């Protein structure tokens, strides 16, 4: 499955970072970044057509992206690059295609 790395959504990251600073750490990291209107929708706009052809629904994709909460957090706080986050999500998608589900998806 060919999924190109979309441009980094810098504005989304900055908004999430401001919310993270207010939340005082990962344990209280706001899930609004993972809300369907934010990161999952952004990625779906770029990858949805390919993913649908591969049998991955929006609902499954949303759950998969949400399972990557820690990786999203690392990206938001600048401890991981956009490319690393996208690779982790692509790896999880490849696992789903092979029948391996991230924790919480099985």
Secondary structure, 3 states (H helix, E strand, C coil): CCCCCCCCCHHHHHHHHHHHHHHCCHHHCCHHHHCCCCHHHHHHHHHHHHHHHCCCCHHHHHHHHHCCHHHHHHHHCCCCCHHHHHHHHHHHHHHHHCCCCCCCCC
